[in-house]
Amino acid sequence: MRRLHLTLRRLLLVGGLLFLLFLAYAWLRQRPQDLPWTPLDLSQPVGMFTGRKLAALTGDASGCRALLDQAGVDHVAMKPGGAGRCAYADAIRLRPERDAVALAPASVAPSCPVVAALKLWEWQVVQPAAQRLYGQPVRSIRHFGSYSCRRMYGRSAGDFSEHATADAIDVAAFVLKDGRQISVVGDWKGEGKDAAFLREVRDGACDLFSTVLSPDYNAAHRDHLHLDQAERGATGWRACR
């Protein structure tokens, strides 16, 4: 009799766990971005696997551009360029859009996966934070560039930077609709609204980019946020500092 009771308890426990798993799966089906096997949709909010799916676009130029088209992002595909370890094949230049954040200078052409992540960052992180903290949107994002054929930290040896393949961009400042500027170099430190905004957009970027480096990392990043889409991000290996 005791053995029968133990067996019944185990069956009830297993049944309960299966039921909870079913409920969890049913809930996740309402959020496809939280499932690893669903296709990436730039119109959806950021989910648990969004960052991995963005990083997986590296090497899939046509698929990435199709996602931008589907999301209504006006862009121009650039011709392949560079050579050797500094070759790139999927650079994208954004066309100015009404009600969209402009990149300044506008001539920058990061890789398509970086652009896709930048647009999600704009829609899901940057603009909501700006509206909540300042009551107005961000008009433009100022940067230090994307493509640069160099090794990490400009060294003469060692690994090449993600900038060498246009898979990175360095963000320096945000300009609000009224013209006010919030810069990394001038506003990162402190307890005020500007510092809170910069930390919030940094933290939000960590869900979308393979690597996010800020002034909290080292002195080399005292004046910008380094955002890159390294291929390792597709496996879940990310860096956020």
Secondary structure, DSSP 8 states (H G I E B T S, - for coil): -HHHHHHHHHHHHHHHHHHHHHHHHHHHTT-GGGSTTS---TTS---TTHHHHHHTTTT-HHHHHHHHHHTT--EEE---B--GGG-BS-BEEE---TTS-EEESTT---BHHHHHHHHHHIIIIIHHHHHHHHSS-EEEEEES-S----BGGG-SSS-B-GGGGT-EEEEEEEEETTS-EEEHHHHSSSSSHHHHHHHHHHHHHTTT-SEEE-TTT-GGGTT-EEEE--GGGGGT--EE-
